[in-house]
Amino acid sequence: MADMDDDALRTIGDLSRLTGIPVKTIRFWSDAGVVPPTDRTPAGYRLYDRAALARLDLVRTLRDLGVDLATIHRVLARETTVAEVAAAHAEALDVQIRTLRLRRAVLRAVARRGSDPEELELMHKLAKLTDQERRRLISDFIDEAFEGLDVGPEFVAKMRGAMPELPEDPKPEQVDAWVELAELVQDESFRASVRRAAAYQAKERAEGARTGSEADSRLVALVQERAGTALAEGTEPDSAAARPVLDELAAAFAEVFGRSDGAEFRGWLLERFETGNDPRMERYWQLIALINGWPSVPTFGPVFEWLIGALRSNSA
């Protein structure tokens, strides 16, 4: 606080010289009632004592922190405390900072992608959704896809437990991923595809065709190894060289499902894969992982596409 004798009364000009605050600002704050004059001269000029100077210093500090005059008036009238005001404004600043960080990430993503005006508008609209709005968008997709279908509580719980959570300071690629995910779950063809797969899964459950997660994992690993190797070696799924690989995989699936390998089983297996093997569902999980900063989701689409091609061409 600037020096001022305890019993001295000073004019607005004196206060301005002591504090460096413009006379116009002090007069405005005085008129607003947050720094009222202590007294007036016979000519009506305002005079201020040491307490008024302390009040002026507090008002300046609060204004520098972005506190509005109405709130400052409440603080000075002891209707609220500085601590309460500080907490409220700190929370407000947190929101502003998160908003600015998100805008920065959107702009960086736009700059990297070379977005046109329409895409920029879409990205901004989707990126500024609140956490609750993002959750609602995904929840609506899940509700539509699985409503009324018994696909297993564990599966639906897994879907609902994996909500996109953009960090406070997202990277451009996370913003990109969120925009892509939002567009994906609103795509009617994707929603219909997921609904078909869910209905097929519910039908299988009703018929008792169920496997455990451990058995499913072993089968996926086997397909990745055998079909992946064939794919890497350039073996065409409709070639004679693909037949031994298909035979091994079909036998493994037949064993897990408790069925005999043969034309009927392979036809059923082909229908199962064609119904459930939409690569966009794998992309869905990859985008969720990218947004949330989780470990990347491995890609199985190409190996299952190879297996589907082999089943179409080489079924027994």
Secondary structure as UniProt FT lines:
FT   TURN            6..7
FT   HELIX           12..19
FT   HELIX           23..32
FT   STRAND          39..40
FT   TURN            42..43
FT   STRAND          46..48
FT   HELIX           50..64
FT   TURN            65..66
FT   HELIX           69..76
FT   TURN            77..78
FT   HELIX           82..113
FT   HELIX           117..127
FT   HELIX           131..146
FT   TURN            147..148
FT   HELIX           153..160
FT   HELIX           172..185
FT   HELIX           188..206
FT   TURN            207..208
FT   HELIX           213..232
FT   TURN            233..234
FT   TURN            237..238
FT   HELIX           240..242
FT   HELIX           243..257
FT   HELIX           263..276
FT   HELIX           279..292
FT   HELIX           301..314
//
